[in-house]
Each structure stands twice: as C-alpha cells, then as structure tokens.
Amino acid sequence: MIKQQVVSKIFDKHIKDNINNSPIWKECKHLEELNDDEKESGEFTLYEIKFEGITPIQVLNIKPIN
C-alpha cells in the first residue's frame, strides 16, 4: 500500500463513503504538481489517500491548502 497526497479544486465531504466514485477524480493532481500560485490560491483541498496499486482504498485526511 502507498500513501499519496492528492489535491483537487473539488471538495467532497462524502469521499470516505464512496472513494472510487468521488468527483475529485475528474480534476485532481499530485501535491508536487501544484505551482506556488496555486498553493496560495486556497482553491484546493488536500486528500491523503492510501492506494493498493492504482485503486484508492482509504482516505486518511482531508484539509484545505492555504
């Protein structure tokens, strides 16, 4: 299992109930892909997710980036 930090402009407060079909997957990036302006914009939410291969299996943390 791998823990990854994924960011999205979409905030899904119900992601823990339906991780595979969450709308965040339509528009998401790895945290490292954000530039400084995007990080400071406050428009993104950080999701710490545990993956088994490429399948998301558990949400560990959700927090806004600011």
C-alpha positions, 0 to 999 in steps of 0.5 A: 500500500502507498500513501499519496497526497492528492489535491483537487479544486473539488471538495467532497465531504462524502469521499470516505463513503464512496472513494472510487466514485468521488468527483475529485477524480475528474480534476485532481493532481499530485501535491508536487504538481501544484505551482506556488500560485496555486498553493496560495490560491486556497482553491484546493483541498488536500486528500491523503489517500492510501492506494493498493496499486492504482485503486484508492482504498482509504482516505486518511485526511482531508484539509484545505491548502492555504 
